[in-house]
Amino acid sequence: DNITLLMHCYREAVKADVFCYEAFDRLIGHHMLRAEEEQDLLDSLPMRKQCKSVEEQNLLRFLYDIKLKKYNKPGQLEVPDSVDNLHENLDIATSLAERHYYNCEFKTSYKITENILKCDPYHGACLPLHVALLVELKKSNKLFYLAHQLVSRYPELPISWYAVGCYYLLQPKKQELARRYLLKTTLLDKMYGPAWLAYGHSFASENEHDQAMAAYFTASQLMKGCHLPFLYIGLEYSVTNNTKLAEKFFSTALEICPDDPHVLHEMGVASCTNNDYQSAVEYFNKALNKIQELGDEVSIEEWKPLLNNLGHHYIHRHLKNYPQALTYHRQALVLSPHSADTYTNIGFVLSYMGNYLEAIEYLHKSLGLRRDDAFTASLLDTVIEQF
């Protein structure tokens, strides 16, 4: 219950014995420290005094170092010549997959974890990451099979029930079952942060904001070095129209992970809500640049809202840049050609540009996809009157 004291004891344990990997792994594996705190801890370890040789010291530092810097680019992970024979090591491969994951390169990360599990089907460090990737990529059939195998062989391990809970999390009408198994996971291991996050997701998907926030806050206490709990807390505050608190938690998430396009996008939305349109456009453009760097890693449907937000009339109406707004909305339409919202947005911008005939065509297309949209119908009436 006292996380601060727990962290202090783990720090002292690994300083007293630099070979006490269990203490180091609990600190890093449970995301208890931020990147700078992790580095400070590594630098403070008396390896030179406790290691018997320079080779032993270099090996130990490398093995600890690869556990850190999960937010660094995957290409920055290099195996020194002195430990060249560790290139095929599964722990190193897991660290590489984790870096890909936190850089939103989910497909690449999934390929690595899949290969790891082919070599060792029950690799302890890889399994939680692999489950998270199966959820992210919505591979429910593979997740079902993995969860079944884990529960059959290791019913006493938290990861087994976490996998079951995550499977039900992907089933829209089975959130109650998801909560049952995720709660069982937290009873087996109270420190299992990912289970608390997933537990919060099950409430958030049903708009149970108070319960979702409670789960996310628990995760944020356990995983102080991970940006995800703070991002999700901010999202819940945003949904409940508490913009100031939402922006506070988004800023915390951005400090921990400055390159996550999800965080940048939400910072843009918060800026837009606060009528700071210039900052909103800057955040949205940063997010767009990060997504373009990802290339084929991007899930098309996921980032349609970003392009629509970039072109949203509330931003560009004040910046007086309607052609640019139209460009972004049309890019969104390419990503999702059957989006009624995007057709409405294009019609709205065209009406501001005085192109009423084309605006009417797009608004008709929007209503063809979603007939009961009162806003689009009202806008169409207004545009026809002006025309």
Residue pairs with C-beta under 8 A, 6 or more apart in sequence:
3 32
3 221
3 222
3 224
6 32
7 27
7 32
7 33
9 23
10 23
10 24
10 26
10 27
10 32
11 23
11 27
11 41
13 20
13 23
14 20
14 23
14 24
14 27
14 41
14 45
15 44
15 45
15 46
17 50
18 45
18 46
18 47
18 50
18 51
18 60
19 50
19 60
24 64
24 67
25 67
26 32
26 191
27 33
27 38
27 41
28 38
28 67
28 68
29 67
29 125
30 191
30 193
30 222
30 223
31 193
31 222
31 223
31 224
31 225
31 226
32 222
32 223
32 224
32 225
33 41
33 224
33 225
34 224
34 225
34 256
35 68
35 69
35 71
35 225
35 256
37 225
38 68
38 69
38 225
39 68
39 69
42 61
42 64
42 65
42 68
45 64
47 57
47 60
47 61
48 57
51 57
51 60
55 82
58 80
58 82
58 83
59 82
59 83
62 79
62 80
62 83
62 86
63 91
66 77
66 91
66 92
66 95
67 95
69 76
69 99
70 95
70 98
70 99
70 102
71 99
71 102
71 103
71 256
71 257
71 259
72 99
73 99
73 103
74 96
74 99
74 100
74 103
74 105
74 108
76 99
77 92
77 95
77 96
77 99
79 86
79 87
79 92
86 92
90 116
90 119
90 120
90 123
90 126
91 125
93 112
93 115
93 116
94 112
94 113
94 116
94 123
94 125
94 126
94 129
96 112
97 109
97 112
97 113
97 116
97 126
97 129
98 109
98 129
100 106
100 108
100 109
100 112
101 109
101 129
101 132
101 133
102 257
102 260
103 259
104 260
104 261
104 262
104 290
104 294
104 297
105 294
105 297
106 133
106 136
106 137
106 297
107 137
107 296
107 297
108 297
109 129
109 133
110 130
110 133
110 134
110 137
113 126
113 129
113 130
113 133
114 130
116 123
116 126
116 130
117 123
117 126
117 127
117 130
120 126
121 149
122 150
122 153
122 154
124 159
127 150
127 159
127 163
128 159
128 162
128 194
130 146
131 143
131 146
131 159
131 162
131 163
131 166
132 166
132 194
134 140
134 142
134 143
134 146
134 166
135 143
135 166
135 169
135 170
135 198
138 170
140 167
140 170
140 171
143 163
143 166
143 167
143 170
144 167
146 163
147 160
147 163
147 164
147 166
147 167
150 157
150 159
150 160
150 163
151 160
151 161
151 163
151 164
153 160
154 160
156 188
157 188
158 185
158 186
158 188
158 189
158 192
158 195
161 181
161 182
161 184
161 185
161 188
162 181
162 182
162 185
162 192
162 194
162 195
162 198
164 181
165 178
165 179
165 180
165 181
165 182
165 184
165 185
165 195
165 198
165 199
165 202
166 178
166 182
166 198
167 178
168 174
168 175
168 177
168 178
168 181
169 175
169 178
169 182
169 198
169 201
169 202
169 205
171 177
171 178
172 205
175 202
175 203
175 205
175 206
178 198
178 202
179 199
179 202
179 203
182 195
182 198
182 199
182 202
183 199
185 192
185 195
186 192
186 195
186 196
186 199
189 195
191 222
193 219
193 222
193 223
193 226
193 229
194 219
196 215
196 216
196 218
196 219
196 222
196 229
197 215
197 216
197 219
197 223
197 228
197 229
197 232
199 215
200 211
200 212
200 213
200 214
200 215
200 216
200 219
200 232
201 212
201 232
203 209
203 211
203 212
203 215
204 212
204 232
204 235
204 236
207 239
209 236
209 239
209 240
212 232
212 236
213 233
213 236
213 237
216 229
216 232
216 233
216 236
217 229
217 233
219 228
219 229
219 232
220 229
220 230
220 233
223 229
225 256
226 256
227 252
227 253
227 254
227 256
227 257
227 260
227 263
228 253
230 249
230 250
230 252
230 253
230 256
231 249
231 250
231 253
231 260
231 262
231 263
231 266
233 249
234 245
234 246
234 247
234 248
234 249
234 250
234 253
234 266
234 270
235 246
235 266
237 243
237 245
237 246
237 249
238 246
238 266
238 269
238 270
238 273
243 270
243 273
243 274
246 266
246 270
247 267
247 270
247 271
247 274
250 263
250 266
250 267
250 270
251 267
253 260
253 263
254 260
254 263
254 264
254 267
257 263
259 290
260 290
261 286
261 287
261 288
261 290
261 291
261 294
261 303
261 306
262 287
264 283
264 284
264 286
264 287
264 290
265 283
265 284
265 287
265 305
265 306
265 309
267 283
268 279
268 280
268 281
268 282
268 283
268 284
268 287
268 309
269 280
269 309
271 277
271 279
271 280
271 283
272 280
272 309
272 312
272 314
272 315
277 314
277 315
277 318
277 319
278 319
280 309
280 315
281 310
281 315
281 319
284 306
284 309
284 310
285 310
287 306
288 306
288 307
288 310
291 298
291 303
291 306
300 335
300 336
301 335
301 336
303 335
304 332
304 335
304 336
304 339
304 342
307 328
307 329
307 331
307 332
307 335
308 328
308 329
308 332
308 341
308 342
308 345
309 315
310 325
310 328
311 324
311 325
311 326
311 327
311 328
311 329
311 332
311 345
311 349
312 325
312 345
313 325
313 345
313 348
313 349
313 352
315 325
316 322
316 324
316 325
316 349
317 352
322 349
322 352
322 353
323 353
325 349
326 346
326 349
326 350
326 353
329 342
329 345
329 346
329 349
330 346
332 339
332 342
332 345
333 339
333 342
333 343
333 346
336 342
338 369
339 369
340 366
340 367
340 369
340 370
340 373
340 376
341 366
343 362
343 363
343 365
343 366
343 369
344 362
344 363
344 366
344 373
344 375
344 376
344 379
346 359
346 362
347 359
347 360
347 361
347 362
347 363
347 366
347 376
347 379
347 380
347 383
348 359
348 379
350 356
350 358
350 359
350 362
351 359
351 379
351 382
351 383
351 386
356 383
356 384
356 386
356 387
357 387
359 383
360 380
360 383
360 384
360 387
363 376
363 379
363 380
363 383
364 380
366 373
366 376
367 373
367 376
367 377
367 380
370 376
